[in-house]
């Protein structure tokens, strides 16, 4: 009974803390401006099924795709085993699903074990790629000590959880064979049965080993759950809504500001009556609260895999721009804004902004708007939207576009073309 009370207390505390921290992230996301991403629901479900569930954009890198698939499937399916452990912890039972499921239970446990060993292999491969092979896309100016450590922590925790699970099963397997206590004959152990000979033959030692690994496994999972809101691994929860709310418009199609559109329509038609409530607070985006909630959701969804940066032509040619850094900076800034709200209230101004304090103008103007980063992202994150909105602010609010763009703007205004020649001289080149 004491063990049950302790477990229930830990479970409730873990769920409460996770809900509280997840609620803060939701609050931070909703600080962004509103945007309509609820149209064409059938198409959105299809995109989510293909990209988030089917991981169709991962296959461009086969090794990473296969290893990630093992971890992904393992995470989803092994959670069924976690459900049994939680029920056992609350009611003091042991392998409560074994009788209702019968022979199917053995098949499930055997499948869980095979997945667990595949997860272990995948984690070792990923650790090797990051720390021994040191793939280029895992490095960069933005990949400071914490982002690198975070990735390693996640992989090491998953290795520990799977090791505890297999050791628990191995001890359980030996105790079943010895007909000790309440350890009934249940389950199939294709992997843990191989490591069972390494364990002690003493029944009391085996029982302690089984219980210790049981507690390590389930408490480790609950602790990991509360680590997610502080980690890039939060994408395992946000990848699904993020892909559902994907931009369904053609890539490269820019949004028009309603206020500007209304001004143009009013100039062309004096009888035009604009919709809405007057002037926008700001043209473009200077800080994270000028972005949409979808932009902020994408910042929290980013897993820092570096696929976007690895295909960015500006980054490849040595420019300062890194699309991954754009997303990481956005996430760091909106988290800072949220922390300021918690400490000082919603009206607090810290005198900082996403522009200049986090993202430099050199980074923004290095972008070629080619959409390579958008195409490469496994979960449909769009750094280009943030870049173009911040450029829009620089041009429309500050009038600080680069000289080459200012020349182009002047030519468009005077000659109706980007070039300095008049309309009458536009085809002179063809006559020579």
C-alpha positions in Angstrom: 0.0 0.0 0.0 2.9 2.4 0.8 4.4 1.8 -2.6 1.0 2.5 -4.3 0.6 5.8 -2.4 4.2 6.9 -3.3 3.6 5.9 -7.0 0.2 7.8 -7.1 1.8 10.9 -5.6 4.7 10.8 -8.1 2.3 10.2 -11.0 -0.1 13.1 -10.0 2.9 15.4 -9.4 4.4 14.6 -12.8 1.2 15.2 -14.6 0.6 18.4 -12.8 4.1 19.8 -13.5 3.9 18.8 -17.1 0.5 20.4 -17.6 1.7 23.6 -15.9 4.8 23.9 -18.1 3.0 22.8 -21.3 0.4 25.5 -20.4 3.1 28.1 -20.3 4.3 27.1 -23.8 0.7 27.3 -25.1 0.3 30.7 -23.5 3.6 31.8 -25.2 2.4 30.6 -28.6 -0.9 32.4 -28.3 1.0 35.7 -27.7 1.4 35.7 -31.5 -1.0 37.4 -33.9 -4.1 35.5 -35.1 -4.0 33.7 -38.5 -6.6 31.4 -40.0 -5.2 27.9 -40.5 -8.4 25.9 -40.2 -9.5 25.8 -43.8 -9.5 22.6 -46.0 -9.6 20.2 -43.0 -9.6 17.1 -45.1 -6.4 18.2 -46.9 -4.8 19.1 -43.5 -5.5 15.7 -42.1 -3.9 14.2 -45.2 -0.8 16.4 -44.7 -0.5 15.5 -41.1 -0.9 11.7 -41.9 1.8 11.9 -44.5 4.4 14.2 -42.9 4.0 13.7 -39.2 2.7 10.1 -39.0 4.2 8.7 -42.2 7.4 10.8 -41.9 7.6 11.0 -45.7 10.1 13.9 -45.6 12.6 12.0 -43.5 13.4 9.5 -46.2 15.7 11.9 -48.1 18.3 10.9 -45.6 17.8 7.1 -45.4 20.1 6.2 -42.4 18.6 8.9 -40.2 15.1 8.0 -41.5 15.5 4.3 -40.5 17.0 5.0 -37.1 14.4 7.7 -36.4 11.6 5.3 -37.4 12.8 2.8 -34.8 12.7 5.4 -32.1 9.4 6.8 -33.3 7.6 3.5 -33.5 9.2 2.4 -30.2 8.0 5.5 -28.5 4.4 5.0 -29.7 4.0 1.3 -29.1 6.0 0.9 -25.9 3.7 3.4 -24.4 1.1 0.6 -24.3 3.5 -1.2 -21.9 3.8 2.0 -19.9 0.0 2.0 -19.5 0.2 -1.4 -17.9 3.0 -0.3 -15.6 0.9 2.7 -14.4 -2.2 0.5 -13.7 0.0 -1.9 -11.8 1.5 0.9 -9.8 -1.9 2.4 -8.9 -3.6 -0.9 -8.0 -0.6 -2.9 -6.8 -1.1 -5.6 -9.4 1.5 -7.3 -11.6 1.2 -7.6 -15.4 -2.5 -6.9 -15.1 -3.1 -7.3 -18.9 -1.7 -10.9 -19.0 -4.9 -12.7 -18.2 -7.3 -10.6 -20.4 -5.1 -10.7 -23.4 -4.0 -14.3 -23.1 -1.5 -15.4 -25.8 -1.7 -11.9 -27.4 0.1 -10.6 -24.3 3.2 -12.7 -25.0 3.2 -11.4 -28.6 3.0 -7.8 -27.4 5.8 -8.2 -24.8 8.0 -9.9 -27.3 7.3 -7.0 -29.8 8.1 -4.4 -27.1 11.4 -6.1 -26.4 12.4 -6.2 -30.1 11.5 -2.5 -30.4 13.4 -1.7 -27.2 16.6 -3.2 -28.7 16.0 -1.4 -32.0 15.6 1.9 -30.0 18.9 1.1 -28.2 20.7 0.6 -31.5 19.2 3.8 -33.0 20.3 5.8 -30.0 23.8 4.5 -30.2 24.0 5.3 -33.9 22.7 8.8 -33.3 25.2 9.4 -30.5 28.0 8.1 -32.8 26.9 10.5 -35.6 26.9 13.5 -33.3 29.9 12.9 -31.1 32.3 10.7 -33.1 31.6 11.2 -36.8 30.4 14.8 -36.0 28.2 15.4 -39.0 28.5 19.0 -40.2 24.8 19.8 -40.0 24.9 19.2 -36.2 27.4 22.1 -35.8 27.1 25.8 -36.3 27.4 29.1 -34.4 23.9 28.5 -32.9 24.8 25.0 -31.7 26.2 26.1 -28.4 26.8 24.0 -25.3 23.1 23.5 -24.4 21.8 22.5 -27.8 24.5 19.9 -28.1 24.1 18.6 -24.5 20.3 18.5 -24.9 20.5 16.1 -27.9 22.9 13.9 -26.0 20.8 13.9 -22.8 17.8 12.8 -24.8 19.6 9.9 -26.4 21.3 8.8 -23.1 17.9 9.0 -21.2 16.3 6.8 -23.9 19.1 4.3 -23.6 18.7 4.2 -19.8 15.0 3.7 -20.1 15.2 0.8 -22.5 18.0 -0.8 -20.5 15.9 -0.6 -17.3 12.9 -2.1 -19.2 14.9 -5.0 -20.6 16.6 -5.7 -17.2 13.3 -5.6 -15.5 11.9 -8.2 -17.9 15.0 -10.3 -17.6 14.6 -10.5 -13.8 10.9 -11.1 -14.2 11.6 -13.9 -16.6 14.0 -15.7 -14.2 11.5 -15.2 -11.3 8.7 -16.7 -13.4 10.9 -19.7 -14.2 11.6 -20.2 -10.4 7.9 -19.8 -9.6 8.7 -17.1 -7.0 6.0 -15.2 -5.2 3.5 -13.4 -7.4 5.5 -13.7 -10.6 3.1 -15.6 -12.8 4.1 -17.2 -16.1 3.2 -14.4 -18.5 4.8 -12.8 -21.6 7.4 -13.7 -24.2 11.0 -12.4 -23.6 13.1 -12.9 -26.8 15.6 -10.3 -25.9 15.7 -10.2 -22.1 15.9 -14.0 -21.9 19.3 -13.6 -23.5 20.6 -11.3 -20.8 18.9 -13.2 -17.9 21.9 -15.5 -17.3 23.9 -12.4 -16.4 21.7 -11.7 -13.4 22.0 -13.3 -10.0 20.3 -16.7 -9.3 19.2 -15.6 -5.8 15.5 -15.0 -5.8 15.5 -12.1 -3.3 18.2 -10.3 -5.4 16.2 -10.9 -8.5 13.0 -9.5 -6.9 14.9 -6.4 -5.8 16.4 -6.0 -9.3 13.0 -6.3 -10.9 11.5 -3.7 -8.5 14.3 -1.3 -8.8 14.3 -1.4 -12.6 10.5 -1.1 -12.6 10.7 2.1 -10.5 13.6 3.4 -12.6 11.7 2.8 -15.8 8.4 4.4 -14.9 9.8 7.3 -12.8 12.4 7.9 -15.6 9.6 8.2 -18.1 7.6 10.6 -15.9 10.8 12.7 -15.3 11.5 12.7 -19.0 7.9 13.8 -19.7 8.7 16.9 -17.5 12.0 17.4 -19.3 10.3 17.8 -22.7 9.0 21.4 -22.2 12.6 22.5 -21.7 14.0 20.5 -24.6 13.9 20.3 -28.4 12.3 16.9 -27.9 9.0 18.7 -27.4 8.6 18.2 -31.1 7.3 14.7 -30.5 4.1 16.4 -29.2 3.9 19.5 -31.5 4.9 17.8 -34.8 1.3 16.6 -35.3 -0.5 20.0 -34.8 2.3 21.8 -36.5 1.8 19.8 -39.7 -1.9 20.0 -39.5 -1.7 23.8 -39.5 0.8 23.8 -42.4 0.6 26.6 -45.0 -1.3 25.0 -47.8 -0.6 27.9 -50.2 2.0 27.4 -53.0 5.5 27.8 -51.7 6.8 31.3 -52.4 3.4 32.9 -52.4 3.7 35.9 -50.1 0.9 37.3 -47.9 -0.5 40.7 -48.6 -1.1 43.1 -45.7 -4.8 43.9 -45.5 -4.1 47.5 -44.5 -1.9 48.1 -47.6 -4.3 46.3 -49.9 -7.2 48.5 -48.6 -5.1 51.6 -49.3 -4.5 50.5 -52.9 -8.2 49.6 -53.4 -9.3 53.0 -52.0 -6.9 54.8 -54.4 -8.4 52.9 -57.3 -12.0 53.1 -56.1 -12.9 56.1 -53.9 -16.2 54.4 -53.0 -14.4 51.4 -51.5 -15.1 50.8 -47.8 -12.3 48.9 -46.1 -13.0 46.0 -43.7 -11.4 45.8 -40.3 -10.6 48.3 -37.5 -8.2 50.8 -39.0 -4.4 50.8 -39.2 -2.3 47.8 -38.1 -0.2 48.3 -35.0 3.0 47.5 -37.0 4.0 46.7 -40.6 5.9 43.4 -40.5 7.6 42.0 -37.4 10.1 43.6 -35.0 9.5 41.3 -32.1 8.0 37.8 -31.6 4.6 39.2 -30.7 4.4 40.7 -34.2 4.6 37.1 -35.6 1.6 34.8 -35.9 0.9 32.0 -33.4 1.8 29.5 -36.1 5.3 31.0 -36.4 5.7 30.7 -32.6 4.4 27.1 -32.7 7.0 26.3 -35.3 9.7 27.7 -33.1 8.8 25.3 -30.3 8.4 22.4 -32.8 11.9 22.8 -34.2 14.1 19.8 -33.4 17.4 21.5 -34.4 18.2 18.8 -36.9 20.0 21.2 -39.2 18.4 20.0 -42.4 17.2 23.5 -43.3 20.6 25.0 -42.7 22.4 22.3 -44.6 20.5 23.0 -47.8 20.4 26.9 -47.5 22.4 28.3 -50.4 23.3 31.4 -48.4 24.7 29.3 -45.5 26.6 27.0 -47.9 28.3 30.0 -49.5 29.5 31.3 -46.2 26.8 33.9 -45.4 25.7 34.5 -41.8 22.2 33.1 -42.3 21.2 29.8 -40.7 17.4 29.0 -40.9 17.8 26.8 -37.8 19.2 29.8 -35.9 16.2 31.8 -37.0 13.9 29.3 -35.4 16.0 28.8 -32.3 16.3 32.6 -31.7 12.5 32.9 -32.1 11.9 30.2 -29.5 14.5 31.7 -27.1 12.9 35.2 -27.4 9.3 34.1 -27.0 10.4 32.1 -23.9 12.1 35.2 -22.6 8.9 37.2 -23.1 6.9 34.5 -21.4 9.2 34.5 -18.4 9.0 38.3 -18.2 5.2 38.0 -18.1 5.4 35.5 -15.2 7.7 37.8 -13.3 6.5 41.3 -14.1 3.1 41.0 -15.8 1.9 41.2 -19.4 2.6 44.9 -19.8 6.3 44.6 -19.0 8.8 45.8 -21.6 12.4 44.7 -21.4 13.7 47.0 -24.1 14.7 44.0 -26.3 13.4 42.7 -29.6 13.9 39.7 -31.9 15.4 42.1 -34.5 18.9 43.2 -33.7 19.0 41.6 -30.2 18.6 38.1 -31.5 18.6 38.1 -35.3 20.9 40.5 -37.2 20.0 42.4 -40.4 22.9 40.7 -42.2 21.2 37.4 -41.6 17.9 38.6 -42.9 19.2 40.1 -46.1 21.4 37.0 -46.9 18.2 35.0 -47.5 17.4 34.4 -51.2 13.8 33.3 -50.5 14.4 30.1 -52.4 12.3 28.0 -49.9 14.9 25.3 -49.7 14.7 25.4 -45.9 10.9 25.0 -46.0 11.2 22.0 -48.4 13.8 20.3 -46.3 12.1 20.5 -42.9 10.7 17.1 -41.8 7.7 18.8 -40.0 6.9 21.7 -42.4 8.5 24.5 -40.4 8.7 27.7 -42.4 11.6 30.0 -41.3 11.1 32.1 -44.5 7.8 33.6 -43.1 9.7 35.0 -40.1 12.5 36.3 -42.4 10.1 38.1 -44.8 8.0 39.6 -42.0 11.1 41.0 -40.4 12.3 42.4 -43.7 8.9 43.9 -44.2 9.3 45.8 -40.9 12.8 47.1 -41.9 11.5 48.3 -45.3 8.0 49.6 -44.4 8.6 50.9 -40.8 12.2 51.9 -40.8 12.8 52.6 -44.5 16.2 51.0 -44.1 16.4 48.7 -47.0 19.8 48.1 -48.6 20.8 50.6 -51.2 20.4 48.1 -54.1 16.7 47.6 -53.0 16.1 51.3 -52.6 17.4 51.8 -56.2 15.0 49.1 -57.4 12.1 50.7 -55.5 12.8 54.1 -57.1 13.0 52.5 -60.5 9.7 50.8 -60.1 8.1 54.0 -58.9 9.6 56.1 -61.8 9.9 53.6 -64.7 7.4 50.8 -63.7 10.3 48.4 -63.9 13.2 47.4 -61.7 15.7 48.9 -64.1 16.7 52.6 -64.5 15.5 52.7 -68.1 12.2 54.1 -69.2 9.5 52.0 -70.8 10.3 53.3 -74.2 13.9 52.2 -73.9 13.3 48.8 -72.4 13.9 46.8 -75.6 16.9 48.8 -76.9 19.2 45.9 -76.0 17.4 43.7 -78.6 18.3 46.2 -81.4 22.0 45.9 -80.9 
